[in-house]
Amino acid sequence: MAGLVRRGERELAGWEPLRLVRELMGWDPFAEIAPTAARWDEGAMFMPRFEVKEIKDAYVFKADLPGVAEKDLDITMTGNRITIAGKREAEERKDTDTFYAYERKYGSFTRSFTLPEGAEVEHCEAELRDGVLTLTVPKKPELQPKKVTIKALGEKVKNILGGKEKGQA
């Protein structure tokens, strides 16, 4: 396959200092620090990354979950804690298949977030569309920003500021 990049062809592009250690020795120096994380060379763990933002009237959580079915997602609320759990099933591999790269991750994941006070967890909405999970947690109305109107100055004040009495101090 002409499009494959072989080792040594692009040594500096995307170089990772510990990649060589992982590949040659089969050892990840960070495995002891984070025992729950999957090893890089095994590719066993699928851990989606989340985007969390606050907008005017809600908190919005987004995650790319390609290949995760709606039936394989579980979203729970406990107090001010939201937990998103799910799994991405591995595709069947046959002995006759020849892989030139196997970098996709599969497995179960769980992510938990603590919501700030004022989040209305009872009205939370979740949508999974085109492999993107969007979870919206509205804010309580009393915590949403409100526009303050400015009243026009009364005639007496206008006269004082702009009229005869302006020069008096």
N, C-alpha and C positions, 0 to 999 in steps of 0.2 A: 504494500500500500504506500503510494508515494507521499500522501499527506501526513504520515506519521512522523513525529520528531523523535529521533533516536538520541540516546544519551551522548553528550559531548558535542552535538551539533549547535545547541544554544545553551551553553553552560551558564552564562550570566543572566539570561532572561528568566525571571522568576526563581532565582536561586534562593534556597532556604538552607541556612547553615546546619540545622539539625536533621534535615532530610537524609543526608548521607549516612548519619549515625543510625537512623531508623532503618534504612534499607540494608546497610551492610551488617549491622549487628542484631537486627530484629529487636531493638531496644529503644523505647521512647523515654528520654530522661524526665519527662513530665508525668509519666504514668503514675509514679508514686505520689505526686502532689495531688492529682485529680484521679483517684481510682475509679470514679464512676464514668469518666469519659472513655469512649471507645478508642482503641489504638488506631493511629492513622493508617497503618499498613493493613489492618483488618477490614476497615471500611464498614464496620458493623452498626454504627450508630447514626441515626438520622436525627439531627437537632436543628429545627428551623429557627431562623433568626426573626425577631420581632421588631417592628417599628411602632413606637408608642408616642402618641402626640396628644396635646390638649388643644381643643378648639373652643370657640366661644361657649358652646352649650353642652360639650361632651368630651369624653376621653375616647380616643380611637386607637385600637390595636390592630395591626396588620401583619400577616405572615404569609410567605410564599409556601404553599403546601402542595407542590405538584405530585400527583399520583396518590394523594390521600383522599379516600372516599368519605362522604359525609357520615356514613354509618360508622366509620373508624375514628370519629372525633367525639370527645366528651368535654364539655365546658361546664364547670361547676363554680358556684359562688358560696363562700362560707364567710359570713361577716363582711369584712372589707377586703377579702382575699379572693382573687379569681384564679382558677387553675384550668389550663388548657392541656389536654392530654390526647394522644392519638397514636396511630401507627401507619407506617407505609410498608406494605407487603413487598417482599422481594419477588422479582419475576423468576419463573422457573428457568433453571440453567440445565442444559443438556450436555452430556459428555462429548457430543459431536460438535458443540459450539467452540469456536476459536475466538478468544477475546484478545484484543490488542491493548485495551485499557479497560479497567473496571473501577470506576471512581464514584459511582453513585452510591448513596447511603440509604440504608433501609433500617427498619426497626421501630421501636416504640419511643415516644418522647413525652415529657411532662414539663410544662413551664408554669410558674406561679408568679403573680404580681400582686402587690399590695396597693389597693386603691386609696386615694386621698379621701378625707372626710368630705361629705357632700356628694358623693357619687350615688346615683339612684340605681342600685343593683337590681331592683325589682323590674326595671324597664329596659334591661340590657337586650340588645339585638345582635344576632350573629348571622353572617352570610358567607357562604363558600361559593365563589364564582370564578371559573377559569383558573382554578388552582390557587386562588388568593382568599385567605380567610380575613374577613373584616368584622371586628367586634366593636360595637359602639355602646358605651356606657354613658347615659346622659347625666348631666349635673342637676342637682336640685335647683328649682327655680330661684330660691333665695340666694343662691351662690353664683348665679349667672350675672354678668355685668349688665347694668342698667344705664340708660342714657339719661343724663340730667339736663333738663331744659333751662335755659337762661332767660329770665324775665326781663322785659325792657325796663329801663330806668324810669322812674316817675318824673313828671314834669318839674317838680320842685328841685329834684337832684340835678336834672339837666340844666336848669337855670343857674344853680349854684356853680356847677362845673364849667358851664360854657357862657354864663351871662355876666351880669354886673358884679356879682359878689365874688367872682373869681379872683380879682386883684386883692381882696381882703384876706389877710392871713393872721 
